[in-house]
Each structure stands twice: as C-alpha cells, then as structure tokens.
Amino acid sequence: MASESELPTLHTEETAIHEEKERPETLKIFQIAKDYPPPSPLEFPEGGLAGWATAFGSFLVQFCASGYTTSFGVYQDFYSQHYLTNETSSVISWIGSTNVFLLMTVGLVSGSLYDRGYFHHIMIAGSFLQSFSLFMLSLSKPDQYYQIFLSQGLGMGIALGLMYIPSVAVISHHFRRRRTLVMAFAATGSSLGAIIHPIMLNNLLNGPVGFANGVRASAALISAFLLIACICMRTRLDPPATPVNYMVAARKCIRDVPFVLMIAGGFLFQIGFYYPLFYFQLDSIKHGISANFSFYSLVILNACSCVGRVTSGFIAAFTGVPNLIIISSMSCSALILGMMGLSSLASVVVLGVLYGYFSGLNNGVSPPLIALLTPDLSELGARMGICLFLLGFGSLIGTPISGALLTPNYTWWIPTLFSGIVSLVGSVIFIIMRYMFLRKQRVNTLLLDNRAVS
C-alpha cells in the first residue's frame, strides 16, 4: 500500500517540476500580450474602408440636401413665370424659406436623436421622406399652391433637417486628426450640388421634358444617391451614457454675451443673406438678360461659393475667425446693395462671382466661430443646434418680406435696399461681438495671472 501511494506522489512532483520549467515561457507570452493590447474603440482609424465610405456617404447627403435647397432660385423663377402665376413672389418664396428654416431647426431634434444612437433610423427616414416628397412634387398641378408647399416646403424641409447634422457628425466616429479636412471634403458636396442641380433643373423644367417628368428625373437621381449614402455610412462608437442637456446649455448661452451677440447679428444677417440666392436668376431675366445666360447666373454664384468655402480656412489662419466673419458679412451686405445696379450681363457676372465668393467665406467660417465662442467643447453640438434653430427664423422671414416689397410690378430697389441694410446691421453687431469677446478674453487672462501670482 505504501509503495502504491508513493507512485502518484513521484508523478505529481515530476509534473510540478515540468510546469516550473515552462512557467517563465508562459509568463513571457502574457507579457507580450500585455505589451500589445487589443485595439480600443477610442483609437481612431483615421480612414480605412469604413471611414472613407462614411465620408463619401456624407458627401452625397450634402449634395442632395443643402445643395438642392440652395438651388431654389430655379424654382422661384419657374413658379413666378409659369407654374404659380396667380401667386405673388412673396407667397412663392415661403416655399423655399420654409425649406431652409426646417433644414436648420429640425437639426435640434435630429442631433438629440443622433446622440442617443438612432443614426441609421434618422438617415433612412430622412432619405425616404425626401424621395417621397420629390415624387409628390412631380404630381402637383399648376396653380395648386398648397400641393407644392406641402411637398417641397414642409416634406422636404423636415427630411433635410433630419439628415443634415447626423450626416456630418458621423464623420467624427472615424476621424480625429483628419476630422476638419474630411468634414471640409463632405461640405464640398453641398457646393457641387448647388452647381449641378440648377443646370439640371433649368434644362428639365424649361425644356421639352416639362415640370412633372423633370422633377421625377431629379427625384430619381436624389433617391439613387441617398440609397448609396445610407449603404456607405457606418457608426463606430457607442452613444454617450449621458447625452448633453440642451436646457442647461441654453441657460449658459443666455449668460454668454459674445455668443448672444453672435446669434443677434447672425439672425439679422440671415434675413438678407438668402435674397440673392432666391431672386438672382429672376432679377437677371427681368432686367433683359437672355434666359439662356440667366439660367447659369446661380451656377456662377454657387461655383464661386465653393471656392470661398475651400479658402476660408486658410484665410482665417491669417486674419482670425472673428475678423473674417466681419469682412465676409460686410462684403456680402455691400454686394446685396450693389444689386440695385444690376442691368447688364457684365454686372450679373461680377455680382455673381463676388457675392458667391464672400458668401462661401461666411458659410465656411461660421462653424469655427461657434466653436471659438464655446468655452466647454463638450457642449459644442448643443450650442450649434441652438444657434441654427434661432438663425433659422431669420431665414424663414427674410425672403418672403423681400418678395412682398418686390410687388407684382417688380420694383427691385426696395427689397434690395431692405436686405442690404438689415444684413449690414447684423455685420455691425458682429463688430460689437468681436470687441466683447476680446474683452472677455483679457479679463479671463488677468484672473488667471492673479491666481498664478497668489
């Protein structure tokens, strides 16, 4: 019995000695595993197939969303002269202004849903609604204003508002170091759309194809691009555990004097900003410029706007963001007033090129301005949503007021003067905003210096 009990003991000791010999190698394996941990989701890939596919999808959404909205001047001209001849220019412009208003204000809702992880739900719903609204627009009958307003004003406006902010924000899931560059690439989709859509719509609506089939062709193109965008775009990070409280962020905004001044100036500036985009083509035709050339007036304006957007970042690096917003807004206001002198082909080209470029500068530098005036960058999304929501009201009322001042006799100098002066007042408020911002920075610097000394 004793000899039998000794055998397992010897076998156990040999096994233990063997394990002791292998243990250093095992420890080395674990050490290597510790040195090379699995990749964390917080480590941004800065590209890859999913990242660049998402950026391309965002580009297509911008092409179909804000690119289509800024082409409303084509519809304004067509409705005024052919399809809604019983309505005034003011009433017709409510369609486009409502579209812009909803694009900017619905972002407050879609941004909140995006923060809660509903990105794909929002994009699919917005894409379907835009396609559906465009096909419903193609069924609208002449002089049936309510049909066009419901489909193009309300339906498309809500659809674009659902897609706009989430399609830009999702880029931040895949890029950190290249984020600004990739977002700039996606934003060029809007500018390219603002060039392509006017050319396409003018040739379709005013050609043998006609309104119904022309809008259907446009709807088919938009539907195909949005389908590709929904397939391409992918999220990568989990939604935050505690989304930003918009009410708390709003209360902080009220106490921030430079931010309040920026919103006040931006509201007034937006009232006049869309006047050239809505009426430039109609203004050219009514002043005797050939219809064939006038159809390309918006294309010239939007092409130069694309150049302005691209160069805004480089110029802001030298001038500073507040200075550039003042320069661009002042220039836009002066050029709107200059539209009173529109009378020849050369004046259309000069005004289109200059206004397009400076409006592009203004659009390109607006998001960095909001970021500059946001002390806590964790609230940047909330502040952008609040800012766009309030500025949207300026876009909503601006062009209808200009249309009412235009009158059925097309008295161009009255709405031009109104839009230019209101925009100029907004630009002056930007100057006050810059002064208050620099003053606040100096006070904060003095407080920090006093703390450091104490």
TIMIPA-475045 format. One record per residue (C-alpha): residue number from 1; residue in three letters; chain; z, x, y. Coordinates in steps of 0.1 Angstrom, whole numbers, plus 5000, padded with zeros to 4 digits. Each point is the difference from the previous one (the first is absolute). Example, Ala and Ser with C-alpha at 12.3 -4.5 7.8 and 13.67 -1.06 7.14 Angstrom:
2
  num  residuo  cadena    pz    px    py
    1      ala       A  5078  5123  4955
    2      ser       A  4993  5014  5034
END
This chain:
454
  num  residuo  cadena    pz    px    py
    1      met       A  5000  5000  5000
    2      ala       A  5009  5029  5023
    3      ser       A  4967  5017  4994
    4      glu       A  4980  4968  5006
    5      ser       A  5018  4994  5033
    6      glu       A  4992  5036  5012
    7      leu       A  4962  4995  4996
    8      pro       A  4996  4974  5028
    9      thr       A  5023  5022  5022
   10      leu       A  4978  5030  4996
   11      his       A  4969  4979  5006
   12      thr       A  5015  4986  5032
   13      glu       A  5009  5035  5013
   14      glu       A  4964  5012  4994
   15      thr       A  4986  4970  5018
   16      ala       A  5024  5006  5029
   17      ile       A  4989  5037  5002
   18      his       A  4964  4990  4999
   19      glu       A  5005  4974  5028
   20      glu       A  5018  5026  5021
   21      lys       A  4970  5023  4997
   22      glu       A  4976  4972  5011
   23      arg       A  5022  4988  5029
   24      pro       A  4989  5025  5026
   25      glu       A  4964  4991  4995
   26      thr       A  5009  4963  5003
   27      leu       A  5019  5007  5032
   28      lys       A  4969  5018  5013
   29      ile       A  4978  4970  4993
   30      phe       A  5025  4977  5019
   31      gln       A  5001  5025  5029
   32      ile       A  4962  4999  5003
   33      ala       A  5001  4962  4999
   34      lys       A  5025  5001  5029
   35      asp       A  4979  5024  5020
   36      tyr       A  4970  4977  4997
   37      pro       A  5013  4964  5003
   38      pro       A  4976  4970  4997
   39      pro       A  4982  4991  5033
   40      ser       A  5019  4977  5023
   41      pro       A  4984  4970  5015
   42      leu       A  5011  5013  5034
   43      glu       A  4977  5030  4996
   44      phe       A  4968  4988  5017
   45      pro       A  4968  5009  4981
   46      glu       A  4980  5004  5033
   47      gly       A  4969  4987  4984
   48      gly       A  4989  4996  4964
   49      leu       A  4978  4972  4987
   50      ala       A  5025  4972  5007
   51      gly       A  5007  5013  5035
   52      trp       A  4965  5004  5012
   53      ala       A  4990  4967  4983
   54      thr       A  5027  4983  5020
   55      ala       A  4988  5017  5032
   56      phe       A  4965  4988  4993
   57      gly       A  5013  4964  4994
   58      ser       A  5018  5001  5033
   59      phe       A  4968  5011  5017
   60      leu       A  4982  4970  4985
   61      val       A  5027  4976  5011
   62      gln       A  4998  5013  5036
   63      phe       A  4962  4997  4999
   64      cys       A  5004  4963  4990
   65      ala       A  5030  4991  5021
   66      ser       A  5002  5014  5035
   67      gly       A  4964  5012  4998
   68      tyr       A  4989  4964  4996
   69      thr       A  5024  4987  5027
   70      thr       A  4987  5023  5027
   71      ser       A  4965  4987  4993
   72      phe       A  5008  4966  5012
   73      gly       A  4980  5006  5032
   74      val       A  4969  4992  4978
   75      tyr       A  5014  4966  4990
   76      gln       A  5011  4993  5037
   77      asp       A  4964  5005  5011
   78      phe       A  4985  4980  4971
   79      tyr       A  5024  4971  5003
   80      ser       A  4996  4998  5038
   81      gln       A  4962  4999  4999
   82      his       A  4991  4983  4967
   83      tyr       A  5028  4986  4978
   84      leu       A  5028  4986  5022
   85      thr       A  4980  4992  5031
   86      asn       A  5023  4971  5009
   87      glu       A  5030  5023  5003
   88      thr       A  5010  5023  5029
   89      ser       A  5003  5038  4996
   90      ser       A  5038  4996  5003
   91      val       A  5002  4976  4971
   92      ile       A  4977  5021  4979
   93      ser       A  5020  5032  5007
   94      trp       A  5032  4983  4986
   95      ile       A  4984  5005  4965
   96      gly       A  4998  5038  5005
   97      ser       A  5033  5004  5018
   98      thr       A  5019  4979  4973
   99      asn       A  4985  5023  4974
  100      val       A  5012  5031  5019
  101      phe       A  5034  4984  5006
  102      leu       A  5006  4992  4963
  103      leu       A  4988  5035  4989
  104      met       A  5027  5015  5022
  105      thr       A  5028  4975  4995
  106      val       A  4998  4992  4963
  107      gly       A  5006  5037  4994
  108      leu       A  5037  4992  5007
  109      val       A  5001  4979  4968
  110      ser       A  4977  5022  4979
  111      gly       A  5019  5031  5010
  112      ser       A  5032  4985  4988
  113      leu       A  4984  4988  4967
  114      tyr       A  4986  5035  4995
  115      asp       A  5034  5015  5004
  116      arg       A  5012  4977  4972
  117      gly       A  4973  5012  4976
  118      tyr       A  4974  4972  5002
  119      phe       A  4971  5023  5010
  120      his       A  4975  4989  4974
  121      his       A  5009  4963  5005
  122      ile       A  4994  5003  5037
  123      met       A  4967  5018  4996
  124      ile       A  4985  4977  4974
  125      ala       A  5011  4969  5020
  126      gly       A  4986  5014  5033
  127      ser       A  4967  5011  4984
  128      phe       A  4995  4966  4984
  129      leu       A  5008  4982  5032
  130      gln       A  4976  5020  5021
  131      ser       A  4971  4995  4975
  132      phe       A  5008  4963  4997
  133      ser       A  5002  4996  5039
  134      leu       A  4966  5017  5005
  135      phe       A  4983  4979  4974
  136      met       A  5016  4969  5016
  137      leu       A  4987  5012  5034
  138      ser       A  4965  5000  4986
  139      leu       A  5003  4963  4992
  140      ser       A  5010  4992  5036
  141      lys       A  4976  4977  5019
  142      pro       A  4987  5005  5035
  143      asp       A  5023  4986  5028
  144      gln       A  5029  4995  4975
  145      tyr       A  5025  5022  5017
  146      tyr       A  5030  4992  4978
  147      gln       A  4982  5011  4969
  148      ile       A  4992  5034  5015
  149      phe       A  5035  5004  5015
  150      leu       A  5018  4992  4967
  151      ser       A  4979  5024  4979
  152      gln       A  4994  5029  5025
  153      gly       A  5029  4997  5023
  154      leu       A  5029  4990  4977
  155      gly       A  4989  5008  4965
  156      met       A  4985  5034  5006
  157      gly       A  5028  5009  5025
  158      ile       A  5027  4994  4974
  159      ala       A  4980  5018  4974
  160      leu       A  4995  5031  5022
  161      gly       A  5037  5000  5011
  162      leu       A  5011  5000  4963
  163      met       A  4979  5030  4991
  164      tyr       A  5001  5022  5032
  165      ile       A  5034  5016  5000
  166      pro       A  5005  5003  4962
  167      ser       A  4966  5017  4995
  168      val       A  5010  5027  5025
  169      ala       A  5036  5004  4989
  170      val       A  4991  5005  4963
  171      ile       A  4984  5034  5009
  172      ser       A  5035  5013  5005
  173      his       A  5007  4996  4963
  174      his       A  4976  5028  4992
  175      phe       A  4999  5023  5030
  176      arg       A  5027  5016  5022
  177      arg       A  4985  5033  5013
  178      arg       A  4965  4985  5004
  179      arg       A  5012  4965  5009
  180      thr       A  4988  5001  5036
  181      leu       A  4966  5014  4990
  182      val       A  4995  4974  4973
  183      met       A  5011  4971  5022
  184      ala       A  4975  5012  5026
  185      phe       A  4973  4999  4973
  186      ala       A  5010  4964  4990
  187      ala       A  4999  4990  5037
  188      thr       A  4964  5011  5003
  189      gly       A  4992  4971  4977
  190      ser       A  5008  4977  5028
  191      ser       A  4976  5019  5024
  192      leu       A  4972  5001  4974
  193      gly       A  5004  4963  4994
  194      ala       A  4998  4993  5037
  195      ile       A  4967  5018  5000
  196      ile       A  4985  4986  4968
  197      his       A  5011  4963  5004
  198      pro       A  4984  4994  5034
  199      ile       A  4967  5014  4989
  200      met       A  5000  4979  4968
  201      leu       A  5013  4968  5016
  202      asn       A  4975  5001  5030
  203      asn       A  4970  5005  4977
  204      leu       A  5012  4973  4976
  205      leu       A  5012  4973  5024
  206      asn       A  4971  5004  5025
  207      gly       A  4973  5006  4973
  208      pro       A  4982  4978  4975
  209      val       A  5030  5000  4976
  210      gly       A  5021  4978  5023
  211      phe       A  5037  4994  5005
  212      ala       A  5010  4986  4966
  213      asn       A  4982  5025  4978
  214      gly       A  5008  5028  5024
  215      val       A  5037  4994  4998
  216      arg       A  4998  4997  4962
  217      ala       A  4983  5034  4998
  218      ser       A  5028  5014  5022
  219      ala       A  5026  4983  4978
  220      ala       A  4984  5014  4968
  221      leu       A  5002  5036  5015
  222      ile       A  5036  4995  5011
  223      ser       A  5010  4985  4966
  224      ala       A  4985  5029  4981
  225      phe       A  5017  5026  5022
  226      leu       A  5034  4983  4997
  227      leu       A  4997  4997  4962
  228      ile       A  4994  5038  4999
  229      ala       A  5029  5006  5023
  230      cys       A  5024  4979  4979
  231      ile       A  4989  5019  4969
  232      cys       A  5004  5034  5017
  233      met       A  5034  4997  5018
  234      arg       A  5031  5008  4980
  235      thr       A  5037  5003  5009
  236      arg       A  5021  5029  4987
  237      leu       A  5036  4996  5014
  238      asp       A  5025  4974  4993
  239      pro       A  5009  4977  5030
  240      pro       A  5031  5009  5019
  241      ala       A  5033  4986  4988
  242      thr       A  5009  4987  5034
  243      pro       A  4970  4990  5022
  244      val       A  5003  5005  5037
  245      asn       A  5017  4971  5018
  246      tyr       A  4975  4988  5027
  247      met       A  5027  4982  5020
  248      val       A  5021  5031  5004
  249      ala       A  4969  5021  5009
  250      ala       A  4991  4973  5026
  251      arg       A  5034  5002  5016
  252      lys       A  4997  5037  5003
  253      cys       A  4965  4997  5016
  254      ile       A  5014  4977  5027
  255      arg       A  5024  5027  5012
  256      asp       A  4973  5027  4999
  257      val       A  4986  4999  5036
  258      pro       A  4969  5022  4994
  259      phe       A  4991  4980  4969
  260      val       A  5003  4967  5019
  261      leu       A  4978  5014  5028
  262      met       A  4974  5011  4974
  263      ile       A  4999  4964  4986
  264      ala       A  4998  4985  5035
  265      gly       A  4972  5023  5010
  266      gly       A  4982  4996  4967
  267      phe       A  5002  4962  5003
  268      leu       A  4983  5000  5034
  269      phe       A  4975  5026  4989
  270      gln       A  4990  4980  4969
  271      ile       A  4992  4970  5022
  272      gly       A  4970  5019  5015
  273      phe       A  4993  5024  4972
  274      tyr       A  4979  4976  4978
  275      tyr       A  4979  4986  5029
  276      pro       A  4972  5026  4995
  277      leu       A  5001  4997  4962
  278      phe       A  4995  4962  5002
  279      tyr       A  4976  4997  5030
  280      phe       A  4981  5032  5003
  281      gln       A  4970  4989  4980
  282      leu       A  4999  4965  5016
  283      asp       A  5003  5017  5034
  284      ser       A  4971  5023  4993
  285      ile       A  4977  4971  4990
  286      lys       A  5009  4978  5029
  287      his       A  4992  5029  5024
  288      gly       A  4964  5001  4987
  289      ile       A  5004  5030  4976
  290      ser       A  4976  4995  4970
  291      ala       A  5016  4982  4971
  292      asn       A  4989  5028  4976
  293      phe       A  5019  5026  5020
  294      ser       A  5030  4978  5007
  295      phe       A  5005  4995  4963
  296      tyr       A  5008  5037  4999
  297      ser       A  5024  5001  5030
  298      leu       A  5030  4994  4978
  299      val       A  4988  5026  4975
  300      ile       A  4999  5026  5029
  301      leu       A  5035  4990  5011
  302      asn       A  5015  5001  4965
  303      ala       A  4983  5033  4990
  304      cys       A  5015  5017  5030
  305      ser       A  5033  4984  4992
  306      cys       A  4999  5017  4966
  307      val       A  4995  5034  5018
  308      gly       A  5030  4992  5022
  309      arg       A  5022  4992  4971
  310      val       A  4991  5033  4982
  311      thr       A  5006  5022  5031
  312      ser       A  5032  4982  5012
  313      gly       A  5022  5022  4978
  314      phe       A  4985  5033  5013
  315      ile       A  5002  4989  5037
  316      ala       A  5036  4987  4996
  317      ala       A  5010  5034  4987
  318      phe       A  4992  5014  5035
  319      thr       A  5008  4971  5023
  320      gly       A  5029  4984  4982
  321      val       A  5000  4965  4986
  322      pro       A  5015  4982  5031
  323      asn       A  4975  5017  5023
  324      leu       A  4970  4992  4978
  325      ile       A  5010  4963  4998
  326      ile       A  5001  4999  5038
  327      ile       A  4967  5017  5004
  328      ser       A  4982  4978  4974
  329      ser       A  5015  4967  5012
  330      met       A  4992  5008  5037
  331      ser       A  4964  5010  4991
  332      cys       A  4995  4968  4979
  333      ser       A  5013  4979  5029
  334      ala       A  4977  5017  5025
  335      leu       A  4970  4995  4976
  336      ile       A  5008  4963  4996
  337      leu       A  4998  4997  5038
  338      gly       A  4968  5020  4998
  339      met       A  4984  4972  4979
  340      met       A  4995  4981  5033
  341      gly       A  4972  5025  5006
  342      leu       A  4983  4993  4967
  343      ser       A  4964  4992  5008
  344      ser       A  4976  5024  4982
  345      leu       A  4994  5017  4967
  346      ala       A  5015  5032  5013
  347      ser       A  5032  4983  5011
  348      val       A  5004  4985  4966
  349      val       A  4997  5034  4983
  350      val       A  5024  5017  5024
  351      leu       A  5026  4973  4998
  352      gly       A  4997  4997  4963
  353      val       A  5003  5038  4994
  354      leu       A  5029  5005  5024
  355      tyr       A  5020  4969  4991
  356      gly       A  4995  5005  4963
  357      tyr       A  5013  5036  5002
  358      phe       A  5031  4993  5021
  359      ser       A  5008  4968  4980
  360      gly       A  4998  5022  4969
  361      leu       A  5024  5025  5016
  362      asn       A  5024  4972  5008
  363      asn       A  4999  4986  4965
  364      gly       A  5004  5034  4984
  365      val       A  5031  5010  5021
  366      ser       A  5018  4967  4998
  367      pro       A  5017  5005  4966
  368      pro       A  5012  5035  5009
  369      leu       A  5015  4985  5032
  370      ile       A  5020  4975  4980
  371      ala       A  5012  5028  4978
  372      leu       A  5009  5022  5030
  373      leu       A  5022  4972  5014
  374      thr       A  5018  4993  4967
  375      pro       A  5032  5021  4998
  376      asp       A  5006  4991  4963
  377      leu       A  4968  5004  4980
  378      ser       A  5014  4978  4972
  379      glu       A  4994  4971  5024
  380      leu       A  4965  5010  5008
  381      gly       A  4984  4973  4978
  382      ala       A  5022  4973  5015
  383      arg       A  4993  5011  5036
  384      met       A  4963  5001  4993
  385      gly       A  5001  4965  4986
  386      ile       A  5020  4987  5030
  387      cys       A  4978  5017  5025
  388      leu       A  4967  4987  4984
  389      phe       A  5015  4965  4999
  390      leu       A  5008  4999  5037
  391      leu       A  4967  5017  5010
  392      gly       A  4982  4974  4980
  393      phe       A  5008  4974  5025
  394      gly       A  4982  5019  5027
  395      ser       A  4969  5002  4978
  396      leu       A  5003  4962  4993
  397      ile       A  4999  4989  5036
  398      gly       A  4979  5026  5017
  399      thr       A  4964  4991  4990
  400      pro       A  5005  4962  5003
  401      ile       A  5013  5005  5036
  402      ser       A  4970  5022  5007
  403      gly       A  4977  4973  4984
  404      ala       A  5015  4973  5022
  405      leu       A  4995  5021  5031
  406      leu       A  4964  5007  4990
  407      thr       A  4991  4963  5003
  408      pro       A  4968  4985  4985
  409      asn       A  4981  5015  5030
  410      tyr       A  5008  5036  4987
  411      thr       A  5017  5013  5031
  412      trp       A  5007  5034  4986
  413      trp       A  5019  5017  5028
  414      ile       A  5030  4977  4998
  415      pro       A  5011  5006  4963
  416      thr       A  4990  5037  5005
  417      leu       A  5023  5003  5030
  418      phe       A  5028  4982  4982
  419      ser       A  4998  5021  4968
  420      gly       A  4998  5033  5020
  421      ile       A  5029  4993  5022
  422      val       A  5023  4988  4972
  423      ser       A  4992  5031  4980
  424      leu       A  5006  5021  5030
  425      val       A  5035  4985  5005
  426      gly       A  5007  5008  4963
  427      ser       A  4989  5036  5006
  428      val       A  5024  5003  5030
  429      ile       A  5028  4989  4977
  430      phe       A  4991  5028  4976
  431      ile       A  5006  5024  5028
  432      ile       A  5035  4986  5006
  433      met       A  5005  5002  4962
  434      arg       A  4992  5037  5000
  435      tyr       A  5024  5006  5028
  436      met       A  5029  4981  4983
  437      phe       A  4992  5018  4967
  438      leu       A  5002  5035  5015
  439      arg       A  5032  4990  5019
  440      lys       A  5015  4988  4967
  441      gln       A  4991  5033  4983
  442      arg       A  5016  5020  5028
  443      val       A  5032  4980  4998
  444      asn       A  5001  5005  4962
  445      thr       A  4994  5037  5004
  446      leu       A  5029  5004  5025
  447      leu       A  5023  4981  4977
  448      leu       A  4991  5023  4971
  449      asp       A  5005  5031  5022
  450      asn       A  5035  4987  5012
  451      arg       A  5010  4994  4964
  452      ala       A  4989  5034  4989
  453      val       A  5020  5016  5029
  454      ser       A  5031  4980  4992
END
